[in-house]
Each structure stands twice: as C-alpha cells, then as structure tokens.
Amino acid sequence: MAGMGRDAVVVGYDLSDASRRAVWWAAREAASRHRRLLLVHVFVWPFSERVPVTVPAQEEVVEPLQQALRRELAVLVEGCREIGPGLDIGSELPFGDPSEVLAATAQDAALLVLGAVGAGGVASHLGSTAAELLARGSGAPVVVVRGRGPEPGTGPVVVGVDGSAVSEKAVQFAFDFASRHEAVLVAAHSWSDAPLDPYARVQHWEVPWTEMRDDALELLSRSLAGWAEQYPDVTVRRAVSAAQAAHTLVEEAEGASLLVVGSHGRGRVRRLLLGSVSHAVVHHAPCPVAVIPAGR
C-alpha cells in the first residue's frame, strides 16, 4: 500500500454519513490543490472479530459484498466529479485493518481526510480509526471532518500558535489553505497552559496581565513573520487569551471553515504523539480540524 497515495488527497470511507461528508470535503480540497483524489474503503470481513468460526461458503458471501462496495464507491466517484470536473479520481477496496491500511496508503500523501465518526459511532465521539491514525503522529497531515459548518472559503481559518516547531508547520498549512479558499486567517495563542483558579485563590499575587498579553502578541508576530508577506492576499486577525488553549481554539473555531493545530506543542505533553490540545479539539471542535504531524 505504501506509495499508492503519493502526493494525493486520500480519504477513508466506511459507509457512514460522517465519512461521506469527508469524501465531499476531500474532493473540494483535491480540486483546490490540483491533486489526485483517492477514495479508500478498507474491506473488513464482518465475521472475523465478532464470530470466531469459519462461515460456510465464505468466498461466495465475500464477492457480493465487494461488488456492492464497488458500486457504492463508483457512485461516490461520480459525485466527486461533479464537485471537481476534470479531477483525477481513483478508488481502492483493499482487505486489512483500516488504520494499518490507511496509514500505509497515506504515508506519502498530501493529505489524509477522515470522518469524525465511524460507522455506527456516536456523534460526540471520535471514530476509532481516526483516533488511532492521529495517535501515530507521523505521515501526512490528517483532517478530521467534524460538524456541518461552513464550506471552505465561507468561514475563517483558525490556527493554534504556540511558538513550537510543529506550530510553524501548522501556520504554513493554514496560510496556504486560507489563500486558496480566500478566507480570513485567525492566529490564536493562549499564554496559559495552567488553570487560572490558582490566580483567583491567591489574592495577593499581582499577575502582570498587560505584560503577558504583550509577550503573547510578540510571539504571534514572530510566528507569522514572513508568511504574511508570502501570502499578501490573506487577511490576518490575531487572537490572544489567558484561557486554556483548547478552550480558546474551540471558541474561535465557531463558524470557522477549518481549525489547524500541530500534533503536539511546547507544553509538558509534547513527548506524547498527540498532545492534549490537539486531542481536545479533534473531539470538540465545531468544524473540520487539520492536525499537522511534527515530522512532516
């Protein structure tokens, strides 16, 4: 599977409504990037985990299922052609474990797009395949299509900025996306990784709020330096907050067309493959979330 999705926009499809929305989102993005679109449905034999017995005439059952899935993929491909006339589109129906196959297929992809909820999932929870792929923390940037918010270009692009190396990659991704979709870019930074309750309880502390805000704005200026000149068509709004980062980003993402974060940042959890902030926003953001891996 490695190399199959090279430089393509790869989208995972599992028959769920969430993954169907991910397919339409991926088609628009592939058309905007002038990239090939690859639809992948990983075929999992439905009895392999639930019924530990051999099913009589198993081969006779598998083929009709595959044919039905091929027809479903063909319908999706035609829908994608309506979104992006002339779009180069491929579809694959491999056997295997969904997270393993998609990780290998999208190893050298431009982008991997997934629905927020798997087949039979609950709307407030992240699908198990998406969660596992995000936890890997490597390969292509991953977009988790959440909510039913604005289409790209009709809402701002929000990017979390914390001064880390992966944050710089997120800023680059966000500028590129905002430029292609003619969207406003909101660069958001939260200067506190800790709850503010201790400040409230220790009344004699004199917290230098003005100085902290100035430092936050300076960090944003450094992080955005050069990109604004490279993308002069993108209008940038800066947002700084003393609230926790995940809360700030989810709040700013209300009405956004995309929220962009690094897989992990500068905090104490940077050793984890998926940091606490990115973990929180992919579960709770009201719009699609792009997670940029550190190694990309």
Phi and psi restraints in degrees (value plus and minus 20) as a CYANA .aco file:
   2 ALA   PHI     -80.6   -40.6
   2 ALA   PSI     113.2   153.2
   3 GLY   PHI      72.0   112.0
   3 GLY   PSI     -35.6     4.4
   4 MET   PHI     -82.3   -42.3
   4 MET   PSI     -57.3   -17.3
   5 GLY   PHI    -120.8   -80.8
   5 GLY   PSI       0.9    40.9
   6 ARG   PHI     -73.5   -33.5
   6 ARG   PSI     103.8   143.8
   7 ASP   PHI      43.3    83.3
   7 ASP   PSI     -10.5    29.5
   8 ALA   PHI    -116.9   -76.9
   8 ALA   PSI     146.4   186.4
   9 VAL   PHI    -112.6   -72.6
   9 VAL   PSI      91.7   131.7
  10 VAL   PHI    -119.7   -79.7
  10 VAL   PSI     113.2   153.2
  11 VAL   PHI    -149.3  -109.3
  11 VAL   PSI     111.6   151.6
  12 GLY   PHI    -107.6   -67.6
  12 GLY   PSI     115.7   155.7
  13 TYR   PHI    -148.4  -108.4
  13 TYR   PSI     111.1   151.1
  14 ASP   PHI    -151.8  -111.8
  14 ASP   PSI       1.9    41.9
  15 LEU   PHI      59.8    99.8
  15 LEU   PSI     -25.5    14.5
  16 SER   PHI    -100.6   -60.6
  16 SER   PSI     137.4   177.4
  17 ASP   PHI     -82.3   -42.3
  17 ASP   PSI     -56.3   -16.3
  18 ALA   PHI     -83.6   -43.6
  18 ALA   PSI     -61.5   -21.5
  19 SER   PHI     -93.0   -53.0
  19 SER   PSI     -47.8    -7.8
  20 ARG   PHI     -86.5   -46.5
  20 ARG   PSI     -61.6   -21.6
  21 ARG   PHI     -82.8   -42.8
  21 ARG   PSI     -56.0   -16.0
  22 ALA   PHI     -83.8   -43.8
  22 ALA   PSI     -57.3   -17.3
  23 VAL   PHI     -82.2   -42.2
  23 VAL   PSI     -66.3   -26.3
  24 TRP   PHI     -84.4   -44.4
  24 TRP   PSI     -59.6   -19.6
  25 TRP   PHI     -83.2   -43.2
  25 TRP   PSI     -64.4   -24.4
  26 ALA   PHI     -84.2   -44.2
  26 ALA   PSI     -57.4   -17.4
  27 ALA   PHI     -83.5   -43.5
  27 ALA   PSI     -63.4   -23.4
  28 ARG   PHI     -84.0   -44.0
  28 ARG   PSI     -59.6   -19.6
  29 GLU   PHI     -90.9   -50.9
  29 GLU   PSI     -59.8   -19.8
  30 ALA   PHI     -82.7   -42.7
  30 ALA   PSI     -60.5   -20.5
  31 ALA   PHI     -84.2   -44.2
  31 ALA   PSI     -60.5   -20.5
  32 SER   PHI     -85.5   -45.5
  32 SER   PSI     -56.2   -16.2
  33 ARG   PHI    -106.5   -66.5
  33 ARG   PSI     -29.3    10.7
  34 HIS   PHI      38.0    78.0
  34 HIS   PSI      25.6    65.6
  35 ARG   PHI    -135.6   -95.6
  35 ARG   PSI     138.5   178.5
  36 ARG   PHI     -88.0   -48.0
  36 ARG   PSI     124.7   164.7
  37 LEU   PHI    -128.2   -88.2
  37 LEU   PSI     109.1   149.1
  38 LEU   PHI    -142.5  -102.5
  38 LEU   PSI      95.5   135.5
  39 LEU   PHI    -111.4   -71.4
  39 LEU   PSI     111.0   151.0
  40 VAL   PHI    -148.9  -108.9
  40 VAL   PSI     100.1   140.1
  41 HIS   PHI    -132.9   -92.9
  41 HIS   PSI      96.5   136.5
  42 VAL   PHI    -105.5   -65.5
  42 VAL   PSI      99.1   139.1
  43 PHE   PHI    -100.7   -60.7
  43 PHE   PSI      98.3   138.3
  44 VAL   PHI    -134.6   -94.6
  44 VAL   PSI      99.7   139.7
  45 TRP   PHI     -79.8   -39.8
  45 TRP   PSI      98.0   138.0
  46 PRO   PHI     -83.2   -43.2
  46 PRO   PSI     -37.8     2.2
  47 PHE   PHI    -117.2   -77.2
  47 PHE   PSI     -24.7    15.3
  48 SER   PHI     -85.7   -45.7
  48 SER   PSI     -52.4   -12.4
  49 GLU   PHI    -124.8   -84.8
  49 GLU   PSI     -53.7   -13.7
  50 ARG   PHI    -104.7   -64.7
  50 ARG   PSI     -52.8   -12.8
  51 VAL   PHI    -146.7  -106.7
  51 VAL   PSI      79.9   119.9
  52 PRO   PHI     -96.6   -56.6
  52 PRO   PSI      30.9    70.9
  53 VAL   PHI    -156.9  -116.9
  53 VAL   PSI     139.6   179.6
  54 THR   PHI    -100.1   -60.1
  54 THR   PSI     109.3   149.3
  55 VAL   PHI    -109.2   -69.2
  55 VAL   PSI     107.9   147.9
  56 PRO   PHI     -77.8   -37.8
  56 PRO   PSI     120.3   160.3
  57 ALA   PHI      35.7    75.7
  57 ALA   PSI      21.8    61.8
  58 GLN   PHI     -78.0   -38.0
  58 GLN   PSI     -61.1   -21.1
  59 GLU   PHI     -83.7   -43.7
  59 GLU   PSI     -54.3   -14.3
  60 GLU   PHI     -89.7   -49.7
  60 GLU   PSI     -43.7    -3.7
  61 VAL   PHI    -105.5   -65.5
  61 VAL   PSI     -58.0   -18.0
  62 VAL   PHI     -83.7   -43.7
  62 VAL   PSI     -64.3   -24.3
  63 GLU   PHI     -79.8   -39.8
  63 GLU   PSI     -66.8   -26.8
  64 PRO   PHI     -80.9   -40.9
  64 PRO   PSI     -57.0   -17.0
  65 LEU   PHI     -83.2   -43.2
  65 LEU   PSI     -64.7   -24.7
  66 GLN   PHI     -82.8   -42.8
  66 GLN   PSI     -60.9   -20.9
  67 GLN   PHI     -82.1   -42.1
  67 GLN   PSI     -61.4   -21.4
  68 ALA   PHI     -83.7   -43.7
  68 ALA   PSI     -60.0   -20.0
  69 LEU   PHI     -88.0   -48.0
  69 LEU   PSI     -57.7   -17.7
  70 ARG   PHI     -83.0   -43.0
  70 ARG   PSI     -59.4   -19.4
  71 ARG   PHI     -84.5   -44.5
  71 ARG   PSI     -60.8   -20.8
  72 GLU   PHI     -83.1   -43.1
  72 GLU   PSI     -63.3   -23.3
  73 LEU   PHI     -84.6   -44.6
  73 LEU   PSI     -57.4   -17.4
  74 ALA   PHI     -83.6   -43.6
  74 ALA   PSI     -59.0   -19.0
  75 VAL   PHI     -84.2   -44.2
  75 VAL   PSI     -62.2   -22.2
  76 LEU   PHI     -83.9   -43.9
  76 LEU   PSI     -60.7   -20.7
  77 VAL   PHI     -80.1   -40.1
  77 VAL   PSI     -62.7   -22.7
  78 GLU   PHI     -84.3   -44.3
  78 GLU   PSI     -58.9   -18.9
  79 GLY   PHI     -83.3   -43.3
  79 GLY   PSI     -57.9   -17.9
  80 CYS   PHI     -87.5   -47.5
  80 CYS   PSI     -54.4   -14.4
  81 ARG   PHI     -85.7   -45.7
  81 ARG   PSI     -51.8   -11.8
  82 GLU   PHI     -88.9   -48.9
  82 GLU   PSI     -55.3   -15.3
  83 ILE   PHI     -91.1   -51.1
  83 ILE   PSI     -64.5   -24.5
  84 GLY   PHI    -147.7  -107.7
  84 GLY   PSI      62.7   102.7
  85 PRO   PHI     -75.7   -35.7
  85 PRO   PSI     112.9   152.9
  86 GLY   PHI      64.7   104.7
  86 GLY   PSI     -20.6    19.4
  87 LEU   PHI     -86.7   -46.7
  87 LEU   PSI     113.3   153.3
  88 ASP   PHI     -98.2   -58.2
  88 ASP   PSI      94.8   134.8
  89 ILE   PHI    -146.7  -106.7
  89 ILE   PSI     114.6   154.6
  90 GLY   PHI    -147.5  -107.5
  90 GLY   PSI     141.5   181.5
  91 SER   PHI    -160.2  -120.2
  91 SER   PSI     126.0   166.0
  92 GLU   PHI    -154.2  -114.2
  92 GLU   PSI     126.0   166.0
  93 LEU   PHI    -151.1  -111.1
  93 LEU   PSI      48.2    88.2
  94 PRO   PHI    -102.0   -62.0
  94 PRO   PSI     138.4   178.4
  95 PHE   PHI    -104.7   -64.7
  95 PHE   PSI     134.3   174.3
  96 GLY   PHI     118.8   158.8
  96 GLY   PSI    -189.6  -149.6
  97 ASP   PHI    -103.4   -63.4
  97 ASP   PSI     106.5   146.5
  98 PRO   PHI     -74.6   -34.6
  98 PRO   PSI     -66.0   -26.0
  99 SER   PHI     -87.5   -47.5
  99 SER   PSI     -59.0   -19.0
 100 GLU   PHI     -85.9   -45.9
 100 GLU   PSI     -66.2   -26.2
 101 VAL   PHI     -86.6   -46.6
 101 VAL   PSI     -66.0   -26.0
 102 LEU   PHI     -86.0   -46.0
 102 LEU   PSI     -57.0   -17.0
 103 ALA   PHI     -82.7   -42.7
 103 ALA   PSI     -62.9   -22.9
 104 ALA   PHI     -89.3   -49.3
 104 ALA   PSI     -62.2   -22.2
 105 THR   PHI     -84.0   -44.0
 105 THR   PSI     -59.7   -19.7
 106 ALA   PHI    -115.5   -75.5
 106 ALA   PSI      -8.7    31.3
 107 GLN   PHI     -74.3   -34.3
 107 GLN   PSI     -62.2   -22.2
 108 ASP   PHI    -133.7   -93.7
 108 ASP   PSI       4.4    44.4
 109 ALA   PHI     -97.8   -57.8
 109 ALA   PSI     140.9   180.9
 110 ALA   PHI     -93.0   -53.0
 110 ALA   PSI     -51.2   -11.2
 111 LEU   PHI    -185.0  -145.0
 111 LEU   PSI     124.6   164.6
 112 LEU   PHI    -137.5   -97.5
 112 LEU   PSI     105.4   145.4
 113 VAL   PHI    -135.8   -95.8
 113 VAL   PSI     113.7   153.7
 114 LEU   PHI    -156.7  -116.7
 114 LEU   PSI     131.8   171.8
 115 GLY   PHI     -95.5   -55.5
 115 GLY   PSI     135.5   175.5
 116 ALA   PHI     -94.0   -54.0
 116 ALA   PSI     -43.4    -3.4
 117 VAL   PHI    -151.4  -111.4
 117 VAL   PSI     114.3   154.3
 118 GLY   PHI     -99.7   -59.7
 118 GLY   PSI     157.1   197.1
 119 ALA   PHI     -78.8   -38.8
 119 ALA   PSI     106.8   146.8
 120 GLY   PHI      59.4    99.4
 120 GLY   PSI     -10.6    29.4
 121 GLY   PHI    -100.5   -60.5
 121 GLY   PSI     155.6   195.6
 122 VAL   PHI    -124.2   -84.2
 122 VAL   PSI     116.6   156.6
 123 ALA   PHI     -78.0   -38.0
 123 ALA   PSI     -49.0    -9.0
 124 SER   PHI    -105.8   -65.8
 124 SER   PSI     -23.6    16.4
 125 HIS   PHI    -133.6   -93.6
 125 HIS   PSI     131.1   171.1
 126 LEU   PHI    -101.8   -61.8
 126 LEU   PSI     116.8   156.8
 127 GLY   PHI     -79.3   -39.3
 127 GLY   PSI     129.2   169.2
 128 SER   PHI     -84.1   -44.1
 128 SER   PSI     -57.4   -17.4
 129 THR   PHI     -86.4   -46.4
 129 THR   PSI     -65.4   -25.4
 130 ALA   PHI     -80.5   -40.5
 130 ALA   PSI     -63.5   -23.5
 131 ALA   PHI     -82.4   -42.4
 131 ALA   PSI     -61.6   -21.6
 132 GLU   PHI     -88.2   -48.2
 132 GLU   PSI     -60.5   -20.5
 133 LEU   PHI     -86.3   -46.3
 133 LEU   PSI     -58.6   -18.6
 134 LEU   PHI     -85.4   -45.4
 134 LEU   PSI     -56.8   -16.8
 135 ALA   PHI     -87.2   -47.2
 135 ALA   PSI     -41.2    -1.2
 136 ARG   PHI     -86.8   -46.8
 136 ARG   PSI     -53.9   -13.9
 137 GLY   PHI      47.4    87.4
 137 GLY   PSI       2.2    42.2
 138 SER   PHI    -165.4  -125.4
 138 SER   PSI     155.4   195.4
 139 GLY   PHI      65.6   105.6
 139 GLY   PSI    -166.9  -126.9
 140 ALA   PHI     -96.6   -56.6
 140 ALA   PSI     136.6   176.6
 141 PRO   PHI     -77.1   -37.1
 141 PRO   PSI     123.7   163.7
 142 VAL   PHI    -134.5   -94.5
 142 VAL   PSI     108.8   148.8
 143 VAL   PHI    -127.8   -87.8
 143 VAL   PSI     102.9   142.9
 144 VAL   PHI    -121.7   -81.7
 144 VAL   PSI      95.2   135.2
 145 VAL   PHI    -104.1   -64.1
 145 VAL   PSI      86.7   126.7
 146 ARG   PHI    -130.0   -90.0
 146 ARG   PSI     136.8   176.8
 147 GLY   PHI      44.7    84.7
 147 GLY   PSI    -195.2  -155.2
 148 ARG   PHI    -147.0  -107.0
 148 ARG   PSI      20.5    60.5
 149 GLY   PHI     -96.6   -56.6
 149 GLY   PSI    -183.6  -143.6
 150 PRO   PHI     -82.3   -42.3
 150 PRO   PSI     130.2   170.2
 151 GLU   PHI     -93.0   -53.0
 151 GLU   PSI     139.3   179.3
 152 PRO   PHI     -72.7   -32.7
 152 PRO   PSI     113.4   153.4
 153 GLY   PHI      78.0   118.0
 153 GLY   PSI     -35.1     4.9
 154 THR   PHI    -124.3   -84.3
 154 THR   PSI     -22.1    17.9
 155 GLY   PHI    -163.5  -123.5
 155 GLY   PSI     143.6   183.6
 156 PRO   PHI     -88.9   -48.9
 156 PRO   PSI     142.5   182.5
 157 VAL   PHI    -124.3   -84.3
 157 VAL   PSI     103.1   143.1
 158 VAL   PHI    -125.2   -85.2
 158 VAL   PSI     112.9   152.9
 159 VAL   PHI    -147.7  -107.7
 159 VAL   PSI     113.2   153.2
 160 GLY   PHI    -102.1   -62.1
 160 GLY   PSI     107.8   147.8
 161 VAL   PHI    -142.6  -102.6
 161 VAL   PSI     105.1   145.1
 162 ASP   PHI    -154.1  -114.1
 162 ASP   PSI     -12.7    27.3
 163 GLY   PHI      66.5   106.5
 163 GLY   PSI     -22.3    17.7
 164 SER   PHI    -100.4   -60.4
 164 SER   PSI     148.5   188.5
 165 ALA   PHI     -84.2   -44.2
 165 ALA   PSI     -61.1   -21.1
 166 VAL   PHI     -90.6   -50.6
 166 VAL   PSI     -48.2    -8.2
 167 SER   PHI     -83.7   -43.7
 167 SER   PSI     -57.3   -17.3
 168 GLU   PHI     -81.9   -41.9
 168 GLU   PSI     -59.3   -19.3
 169 LYS   PHI     -85.4   -45.4
 169 LYS   PSI     -57.0   -17.0
 170 ALA   PHI     -85.5   -45.5
 170 ALA   PSI     -59.8   -19.8
 171 VAL   PHI     -82.1   -42.1
 171 VAL   PSI     -64.0   -24.0
 172 GLN   PHI     -80.4   -40.4
 172 GLN   PSI     -66.2   -26.2
 173 PHE   PHI     -80.0   -40.0
 173 PHE   PSI     -63.9   -23.9
 174 ALA   PHI     -86.7   -46.7
 174 ALA   PSI     -61.6   -21.6
 175 PHE   PHI     -81.8   -41.8
 175 PHE   PSI     -64.7   -24.7
 176 ASP   PHI     -81.2   -41.2
 176 ASP   PSI     -65.6   -25.6
 177 PHE   PHI     -84.7   -44.7
 177 PHE   PSI     -65.6   -25.6
 178 ALA   PHI     -82.8   -42.8
 178 ALA   PSI     -59.1   -19.1
 179 SER   PHI     -85.5   -45.5
 179 SER   PSI     -66.0   -26.0
 180 ARG   PHI     -86.9   -46.9
 180 ARG   PSI     -50.7   -10.7
 181 HIS   PHI    -124.5   -84.5
 181 HIS   PSI     -11.1    28.9
 182 GLU   PHI      33.2    73.2
 182 GLU   PSI      29.9    69.9
 183 ALA   PHI    -133.9   -93.9
 183 ALA   PSI     133.5   173.5
 184 VAL   PHI     -91.7   -51.7
 184 VAL   PSI     122.1   162.1
 185 LEU   PHI    -125.4   -85.4
 185 LEU   PSI     107.6   147.6
 186 VAL   PHI    -128.5   -88.5
 186 VAL   PSI      92.8   132.8
 187 ALA   PHI    -115.1   -75.1
 187 ALA   PSI      93.7   133.7
 188 ALA   PHI    -133.0   -93.0
 188 ALA   PSI     114.6   154.6
 189 HIS   PHI    -156.0  -116.0
 189 HIS   PSI     114.1   154.1
 190 SER   PHI    -135.1   -95.1
 190 SER   PSI     103.4   143.4
 191 TRP   PHI    -105.2   -65.2
 191 TRP   PSI     -26.1    13.9
 192 SER   PHI    -132.7   -92.7
 192 SER   PSI     102.6   142.6
 193 ASP   PHI    -114.7   -74.7
 193 ASP   PSI     -20.6    19.4
 194 ALA   PHI    -137.5   -97.5
 194 ALA   PSI     135.2   175.2
 195 PRO   PHI     -81.2   -41.2
 195 PRO   PSI     129.8   169.8
 196 LEU   PHI    -106.3   -66.3
 196 LEU   PSI     -27.4    12.6
 197 ASP   PHI     -73.6   -33.6
 197 ASP   PSI     -62.4   -22.4
 198 PRO   PHI     -77.0   -37.0
 198 PRO   PSI     -54.5   -14.5
 199 TYR   PHI     -84.8   -44.8
 199 TYR   PSI     -58.2   -18.2
 200 ALA   PHI     -89.6   -49.6
 200 ALA   PSI     -53.4   -13.4
 201 ARG   PHI     -99.2   -59.2
 201 ARG   PSI     -49.2    -9.2
 202 VAL   PHI    -119.7   -79.7
 202 VAL   PSI      67.7   107.7
 203 GLN   PHI     -87.1   -47.1
 203 GLN   PSI     -45.2    -5.2
 204 HIS   PHI    -102.7   -62.7
 204 HIS   PSI     -26.7    13.3
 205 TRP   PHI     -88.9   -48.9
 205 TRP   PSI     118.7   158.7
 206 GLU   PHI    -128.3   -88.3
 206 GLU   PSI      74.2   114.2
 207 VAL   PHI     -97.9   -57.9
 207 VAL   PSI     103.7   143.7
 208 PRO   PHI     -98.9   -58.9
 208 PRO   PSI      52.3    92.3
 209 TRP   PHI     -78.0   -38.0
 209 TRP   PSI     -64.4   -24.4
 210 THR   PHI     -82.0   -42.0
 210 THR   PSI     -63.6   -23.6
 211 GLU   PHI     -84.9   -44.9
 211 GLU   PSI     -59.9   -19.9
 212 MET   PHI     -86.4   -46.4
 212 MET   PSI     -58.8   -18.8
 213 ARG   PHI     -85.7   -45.7
 213 ARG   PSI     -62.5   -22.5
 214 ASP   PHI     -82.1   -42.1
 214 ASP   PSI     -60.7   -20.7
 215 ASP   PHI     -84.0   -44.0
 215 ASP   PSI     -58.7   -18.7
 216 ALA   PHI     -84.7   -44.7
 216 ALA   PSI     -63.0   -23.0
 217 LEU   PHI     -85.6   -45.6
 217 LEU   PSI     -55.6   -15.6
 218 GLU   PHI     -86.2   -46.2
 218 GLU   PSI     -60.4   -20.4
 219 LEU   PHI     -81.8   -41.8
 219 LEU   PSI     -62.0   -22.0
 220 LEU   PHI     -81.9   -41.9
 220 LEU   PSI     -62.1   -22.1
 221 SER   PHI     -81.1   -41.1
 221 SER   PSI     -63.2   -23.2
 222 ARG   PHI     -85.1   -45.1
 222 ARG   PSI     -61.0   -21.0
 223 SER   PHI     -89.8   -49.8
 223 SER   PSI     -48.7    -8.7
 224 LEU   PHI    -113.2   -73.2
 224 LEU   PSI     -30.0    10.0
 225 ALA   PHI     -77.2   -37.2
 225 ALA   PSI     110.8   150.8
 226 GLY   PHI      73.4   113.4
 226 GLY   PSI     -60.3   -20.3
 227 TRP   PHI     -91.0   -51.0
 227 TRP   PSI     -59.2   -19.2
 228 ALA   PHI     -82.2   -42.2
 228 ALA   PSI     -55.8   -15.8
 229 GLU   PHI     -91.7   -51.7
 229 GLU   PSI     -55.1   -15.1
 230 GLN   PHI     -92.3   -52.3
 230 GLN   PSI     -49.8    -9.8
 231 TYR   PHI    -142.8  -102.8
 231 TYR   PSI      50.2    90.2
 232 PRO   PHI     -86.1   -46.1
 232 PRO   PSI     -36.1     3.9
 233 ASP   PHI     -99.5   -59.5
 233 ASP   PSI     -29.8    10.2
 234 VAL   PHI    -115.2   -75.2
 234 VAL   PSI     101.7   141.7
 235 THR   PHI    -101.5   -61.5
 235 THR   PSI     110.5   150.5
 236 VAL   PHI    -134.3   -94.3
 236 VAL   PSI     111.8   151.8
 237 ARG   PHI    -136.5   -96.5
 237 ARG   PSI     113.7   153.7
 238 ARG   PHI    -117.9   -77.9
 238 ARG   PSI     117.3   157.3
 239 ALA   PHI    -153.1  -113.1
 239 ALA   PSI     100.3   140.3
 240 VAL   PHI    -140.6  -100.6
 240 VAL   PSI     128.4   168.4
 241 SER   PHI    -171.1  -131.1
 241 SER   PSI     132.7   172.7
 242 ALA   PHI    -111.7   -71.7
 242 ALA   PSI     -26.3    13.7
 243 ALA   PHI     -92.2   -52.2
 243 ALA   PSI     147.8   187.8
 244 GLN   PHI     -85.0   -45.0
 244 GLN   PSI     129.8   169.8
 245 ALA   PHI     -78.7   -38.7
 245 ALA   PSI     -66.2   -26.2
 246 ALA   PHI     -81.3   -41.3
 246 ALA   PSI     -62.1   -22.1
 247 HIS   PHI     -82.5   -42.5
 247 HIS   PSI     -64.2   -24.2
 248 THR   PHI     -80.9   -40.9
 248 THR   PSI     -65.8   -25.8
 249 LEU   PHI     -87.6   -47.6
 249 LEU   PSI     -63.3   -23.3
 250 VAL   PHI     -83.0   -43.0
 250 VAL   PSI     -59.2   -19.2
 251 GLU   PHI     -86.3   -46.3
 251 GLU   PSI     -64.8   -24.8
 252 GLU   PHI     -87.2   -47.2
 252 GLU   PSI     -47.0    -7.0
 253 ALA   PHI     -99.2   -59.2
 253 ALA   PSI     -24.4    15.6
 254 GLU   PHI     -82.8   -42.8
 254 GLU   PSI      98.0   138.0
 255 GLY   PHI      64.3   104.3
 255 GLY   PSI     -16.9    23.1
 256 ALA   PHI    -101.6   -61.6
 256 ALA   PSI     138.4   178.4
 257 SER   PHI    -111.3   -71.3
 257 SER   PSI     -39.1     0.9
 258 LEU   PHI    -182.8  -142.8
 258 LEU   PSI     122.7   162.7
 259 LEU   PHI    -137.0   -97.0
 259 LEU   PSI     108.0   148.0
 260 VAL   PHI    -135.5   -95.5
 260 VAL   PSI     108.5   148.5
 261 VAL   PHI    -157.7  -117.7
 261 VAL   PSI     137.2   177.2
 262 GLY   PHI     -99.6   -59.6
 262 GLY   PSI     136.8   176.8
 263 SER   PHI     -83.4   -43.4
 263 SER   PSI     -49.6    -9.6
 264 HIS   PHI    -179.8  -139.8
 264 HIS   PSI     136.5   176.5
 265 GLY   PHI    -139.1   -99.1
 265 GLY   PSI    -164.1  -124.1
 266 ARG   PHI    -111.7   -71.7
 266 ARG   PSI     -25.0    15.0
 267 GLY   PHI     -94.6   -54.6
 267 GLY   PSI    -192.3  -152.3
 268 ARG   PHI     -85.9   -45.9
 268 ARG   PSI     -39.9     0.1
 269 VAL   PHI    -112.8   -72.8
 269 VAL   PSI      -6.8    33.2
 270 ARG   PHI     -83.9   -43.9
 270 ARG   PSI     -38.5     1.5
 271 ARG   PHI     -94.5   -54.5
 271 ARG   PSI     -35.5     4.5
 272 LEU   PHI    -100.8   -60.8
 272 LEU   PSI     133.7   173.7
 273 LEU   PHI     -87.6   -47.6
 273 LEU   PSI     -54.6   -14.6
 274 LEU   PHI    -147.6  -107.6
 274 LEU   PSI      94.3   134.3
 275 GLY   PHI     -89.1   -49.1
 275 GLY   PSI     147.5   187.5
 276 SER   PHI     -85.1   -45.1
 276 SER   PSI     -55.5   -15.5
 277 VAL   PHI     -89.4   -49.4
 277 VAL   PSI     -70.2   -30.2
 278 SER   PHI     -83.4   -43.4
 278 SER   PSI     -56.8   -16.8
 279 HIS   PHI     -80.7   -40.7
 279 HIS   PSI     -63.6   -23.6
 280 ALA   PHI     -87.6   -47.6
 280 ALA   PSI     -63.3   -23.3
 281 VAL   PHI     -93.1   -53.1
 281 VAL   PSI     -52.7   -12.7
 282 VAL   PHI     -90.2   -50.2
 282 VAL   PSI     -37.3     2.7
 283 HIS   PHI    -111.2   -71.2
 283 HIS   PSI     -45.5    -5.5
 284 HIS   PHI    -147.6  -107.6
 284 HIS   PSI     -26.7    13.3
 285 ALA   PHI     -85.5   -45.5
 285 ALA   PSI     126.6   166.6
 286 PRO   PHI    -106.5   -66.5
 286 PRO   PSI     -13.3    26.7
 287 CYS   PHI    -163.4  -123.4
 287 CYS   PSI     152.1   192.1
 288 PRO   PHI     -76.9   -36.9
 288 PRO   PSI     125.4   165.4
 289 VAL   PHI    -142.9  -102.9
 289 VAL   PSI     108.4   148.4
 290 ALA   PHI    -121.7   -81.7
 290 ALA   PSI     104.7   144.7
 291 VAL   PHI    -129.5   -89.5
 291 VAL   PSI      99.5   139.5
 292 ILE   PHI    -118.7   -78.7
 292 ILE   PSI     101.7   141.7
 293 PRO   PHI     -93.0   -53.0
 293 PRO   PSI     131.4   171.4
 294 ALA   PHI     -85.7   -45.7
 294 ALA   PSI     -53.8   -13.8
 295 GLY   PHI    -105.7   -65.7
 295 GLY   PSI     -19.9    20.1
